[in-house]
Amino acid sequence: MFEGQPKGLYALALANTGERFGYYTMLAVFVLFLQANFGWSEGLTTTVYSSFLMLVYFLPIAGGAIADKIGFNKCVTLGIFVMFLGYLFLAIPAGNGSLAIAVMGAALVMISVGTSLFKGNLQVMVGNLYDSPEMQNKRDSAFSIFYMAINIGALFAPTAAIKVMEWAQASLGASEAESYHYAFGVACISLIVSIAIYYGFKSTFASVAVDKKSTNDTNKDAVQTEQLSPKETHDRLVALFLVFAVVIFFWMAFHQNGATLTIFARDFTAQRSFGLESMMFDVTNLLAVIFIVYAAFSLFQSKTPKGKTISGLVIILALVFLGWKYSQVPSEGIEVLAPIFQQFNPCFVVGLTPVSMAVFAWLAKKGKEPSAPRKIGLGMLVAGLGFLIMVCASMGLTYEGGQRVSPNWLVSTYLVLTFAELLLSPMGISFVSKVAPPKYKGLMMGCWFGATAIGNQLVMIPGWLWKHIPLYAVWGVLVALCLLSFLFIFSVMKKLEKVC
């Protein structure tokens, strides 16, 4: 899994982990903050949320185009600085009036602009590490590792947000609405860590961290471009935009995690959990399970007795830890807060990445590994199945009834959506970095985020449907869109696979 990867991959991945930790800490409580602080409806709240997500993922189109002109290093550095200012503004407790809305709006714009300069260009740098012929076959696995690192940051974000808010309320006497600002402040610290990692290990990826293209780089790009005929360039661009069209609807569905799925967790999910079930709401227990998964892979793959022994000890220690934690579960159960559900998707991503990589490696040896476009199409089908679970969970629920269902419904949904994400997101990024014509690499990675942006803007649609159609029908709309996207991508599969 990790064998043969360049050191620069890990440096760039960890830099992104720090930035994503802050971003997801903020995102875990953002919708709840809007309702608690401003008293806005679900429709208005999800519109602000989706508009912010749209900007975060749309502006990288401009960020990619800028990087193609001035280089990736300058864009990444400037992006972190602008994001820091944005999170700093968001951490200001400005009340709930017009001034507060203006400060929040300015903060969201700065975070969006900073992300446009940072996120996509960092991913292009990762892709550029694998441009040489001897590294090409490691590109997909590299982006899986990179994607896993992103989710390590996201895994701890909900717990960090909840703990910081509880500390602010208990120690500083902050009200619930005020305590959200302290959670937003965590992102400022995470960005300091991110830039420290980036510059501390810059030597490991110096070949792709250029401030401007040298003459040799320009000539190299020219040679690569000349190798593509106008028809080949056209075919590649068509294939890319067909994929972009499909992923719009994936992100519309997937990013309900911070919108309607969080509202469902708050209003329709049991607020206490007991016994073994309650173990999954403690992030340290989830981390122990992840250690067991990785140690199990190491146990079977290790070529030395020492490696097998260490792996076995890790598994035993993790199991002992989990046994001890189970003995500490209070008989009265634990409180389950809505933001905590957002830890399950990144947990599943981190835990299942080696499993998915092992499965695809096994299929590759047999010559049966699906192409990246096929994985993306299957991801849409699986996403539809994920929201079918929510349809079942919502049967019989009414907006006024006050009924609550088991948290296992939401956890199961996040598990299935994670399978979809692993099929679609890292493979999509890898597909773009591989297929994009050399002179359009930055722009095409920006367009990937642009498609994500459109999907994020559409996140508001279920929010506006909320309380206007039956709850199960809200999820049914998402099921239908995912299935239609699955049928569409397989209808154009020949065009997509032609350029792979």
C-alpha positions, -999 to 999 in steps of 0.1 A, spaced: 0 0 0 27 25 10 56 8 -6 75 27 -33 57 60 -27 78 92 -28 84 111 5 68 142 -10 34 125 -11 34 122 27 45 157 33 18 171 10 -8 148 25 0 159 60 0 195 51 -35 190 37 -45 170 68 -38 200 90 -59 223 68 -88 199 64 -89 194 102 -97 231 107 -121 231 78 -142 201 90 -141 214 126 -158 245 114 -182 226 90 -193 201 117 -212 228 136 -218 255 110 -254 247 102 -262 243 139 -245 277 145 -266 294 119 -298 282 135 -287 288 171 -272 323 165 -295 337 139 -327 316 143 -329 309 105 -351 283 89 -338 250 74 -342 264 39 -323 296 46 -297 278 67 -289 252 40 -289 279 13 -261 297 32 -243 264 38 -245 252 2 -235 287 -11 -204 286 10 -196 251 -2 -202 262 -38 -177 290 -34 -151 267 -17 -152 244 -47 -159 268 -75 -132 293 -70 -104 267 -75 -111 271 -112 -95 305 -109 -69 292 -85 -59 266 -110 -56 291 -138 -35 314 -116 -12 286 -107 -7 277 -143 7 312 -147 27 319 -115 33 284 -101 18 262 -74 41 271 -44 30 308 -43 -6 299 -46 -5 274 -18 13 298 6 -10 327 -2 -40 304 2 -31 294 37 -26 330 47 -60 341 34 -78 312 49 -62 320 83 -77 355 81 -111 340 72 -112 317 102 -100 345 124 -130 366 113 -153 337 119 -140 333 154 -151 368 163 -183 368 185 -200 397 167 -236 389 180 -266 382 158 -273 414 140 -264 429 106 -228 434 117 -225 397 126 -239 386 92 -214 410 75 -184 397 94 -195 361 88 -199 368 51 -165 383 48 -150 353 66 -167 328 43 -154 347 12 -119 347 25 -120 310 34 -133 303 -1 -106 324 -18 -79 308 3 -91 273 -4 -92 281 -42 -55 289 -40 -45 260 -17 -66 228 -22 -66 221 -59 -30 232 -65 -18 210 -37 -35 181 -54 -19 190 -88 15 189 -71 7 154 -58 -2 143 -93 29 158 -107 50 135 -85 38 106 -107 43 120 -142 74 99 -149 68 65 -166 81 45 -137 57 62 -112 25 62 -134 12 29 -120 13 42 -85 -9 72 -92 -43 57 -81 -29 43 -49 -12 76 -41 -44 95 -44 -61 69 -22 -34 75 5 -37 113 0 -75 111 4 -71 90 35 -49 116 50 -75 143 44 -100 122 63 -76 117 93 -81 154 99 -118 152 94 -121 122 118 -111 142 148 -129 174 138 -164 168 152 -150 157 186 -127 188 186 -156 211 179 -178 195 206 -151 195 233 -140 231 226 -176 242 228 -182 223 261 -150 239 275 -160 274 265 -195 269 281 -182 253 313 -150 273 319 -157 306 303 -194 309 308 -201 312 271 -236 307 259 -242 280 232 -243 306 204 -210 321 216 -193 288 221 -194 281 184 -168 309 178 -143 290 199 -147 259 177 -141 281 146 -109 294 162 -95 258 162 -91 262 124 -66 290 129 -43 268 149 -46 239 124 -35 262 95 -3 272 115 4 235 118 -3 230 81 21 257 68 48 244 92 46 209 77 46 223 42 77 244 46 94 220 71 94 191 45 94 211 13 127 195 2 108 162 -3 86 177 -31 109 205 -43 107 193 -79 70 201 -81 69 232 -58 79 258 -83 71 295 -81 73 300 -118 81 278 -148 117 277 -158 127 276 -195 132 238 -192 98 233 -176 82 253 -204 100 233 -231 90 201 -214 53 211 -214 56 221 -250 69 187 -259 41 170 -240 15 192 -256 29 185 -291 24 148 -285 -13 153 -283 -32 160 -315 -61 184 -315 -85 155 -317 -68 138 -287 -70 170 -267 -107 174 -277 -115 138 -267 -98 142 -233 -116 174 -226 -150 158 -236 -143 129 -213 -134 151 -184 -165 172 -187 -188 141 -190 -173 130 -156 -177 165 -142 -214 164 -151 -220 132 -132 -201 141 -100 -223 172 -96 -251 149 -83 -228 129 -61 -217 159 -42 -253 172 -40 -261 140 -22 -229 134 -3 -227 169 13 -261 164 30 -238 152 58 -235 188 71 -270 198 62 -302 177 62 -284 146 77 -272 167 106 -307 182 110 -321 146 110 -295 137 136 -307 166 158 -344 162 154 -351 125 146 -323 104 161 -321 90 196 -302 114 219 -288 87 242 -269 55 234 -263 25 256 -239 -5 260 -218 -16 230 -236 8 206 -224 38 227 -187 28 221 -188 41 185 -195 77 196 -160 79 213 -134 88 187 -106 69 206 -126 37 202 -128 43 165 -91 50 164 -84 16 181 -105 -2 155 -85 15 128 -53 4 144 -66 -32 144 -74 -30 107 -40 -16 97 -22 -40 120 -41 -70 106 -29 -60 71 6 -56 83 4 -90 101 -4 -108 68 19 -87 46 50 -84 68 79 -104 56 98 -106 89 90 -122 122 97 -89 139 71 -71 118 45 -98 125 52 -97 162 48 -59 164 16 -61 144 2 -88 166 10 -68 197 -7 -37 183 -39 -58 177 -38 -72 213 -32 -38 229 -60 -23 209 -84 -51 219 -74 -47 255 -80 -10 253 -115 -15 237 -123 -41 265 -114 -16 291 -134 12 275 -164 -11 273 -161 -17 311 -163 21 316 -195 26 297 -220 42 322 -252 22 328 -273 53 321 -258 55 286 -242 85 270 -255 117 254 -254 117 216 -250 152 200 -258 158 164 -223 169 152 -207 137 163 -222 117 135 -199 135 111 -170 116 125 -182 83 109 -175 91 73 -139 100 77 -135 71 101 -148 47 75 -126 63 48 -94 58 69 -104 23 80 -116 11 46 -89 26 23 -65 -3 28 -93 -27 22 -104 -10 -10 -68 -8 -22 -62 -45 -15 -94 -54 -34 -84 -34 -64 -48 -47 -63 -62 -82 -63 -85 -74 -92 -56 -58 -111 -35 -89 -108 -63 -108 -124 -67 -82 -151 -102 -74 -139 -98 -40 -121 -125 -16 -132 -114 16 -150 -116 49 -131 -148 59 -150 -165 25 -141 -155 31 -104 -171 65 -106 -203 51 -121 -205 24 -95 -200 50 -68 -232 68 -80 -251 35 -77 -238 29 -42 -246 65 -31 -282 58 -42 -283 27 -20 -270 48 9 -300 72 7 -323 43 3 -314 34 39 -326 69 49 -359 63 30 -364 32 52 -354 50 84 -379 78 77 -409 57 70 -437 67 95 -418 98 107 -436 131 106 -421 166 111 -444 173 141 -444 138 156 -413 140 178 -404 104 170 -368 93 172 -350 64 155 -319 44 163 -286 61 155 -276 30 136 -297 42 106 -275 72 102 -243 53 109 -252 27 82 -260 55 58 -225 70 64 -209 36 59 -226 30 25 -219 66 14 -182 61 23 -180 31 -1 -194 54 -27 -169 81 -19 -140 57 -21 -151 46 -55 -157 81 -68 -137 109 -52 -100 97 -52 -105 79 -85 -120 111 -100 -90 132 -88 -66 106 -102 -86 105 -135 -83 143 -139 -46 144 -132 -40 116 -157 -63 126 -185 -60 164 -184 -39 178 -213 -6 190 -198 -11 227 -205 -46 226 -188 -37 205 -157 -44 233 -132 -75 245 -150 -90 210 -153 -84 203 -116 -101 235 -110 -130 224 -131 -132 192 -110 -138 215 -81 -162 236 -102 -184 205 -107 -182 198 -70 -192 235 -64 -224 231 -85 -233 200 -66 -227 218 -33 -249 247 -44 -277 221 -51 -273 208 -15 -299 234 -5 -326 217 -25 -334 190 2 -333 218 27 -361 237 9 -380 204 5 -378 199 42 -412 201 59 -429 206 24 -429 169 13 -428 137 34 -395 131 50 -389 98 32 -395 116 -1 -367 141 6 -343 111 6 -361 96 -24 -352 126 -45 -315 119 -38 -319 82 -46 -335 90 -80 -307 115 -89 -279 91 -80 -295 62 -101 -300 85 -131 -264 96 -129 -253 59 -127 -273 51 -159 -259 82 -177 -222 75 -170 -225 39 -182 -242 51 -214 -211 71 -223 -185 46 -209 -168 40 -243 -159 76 -246 -145 77 -211 -125 46 -213 -111 55 -247 -88 82 -231 -78 62 -200 
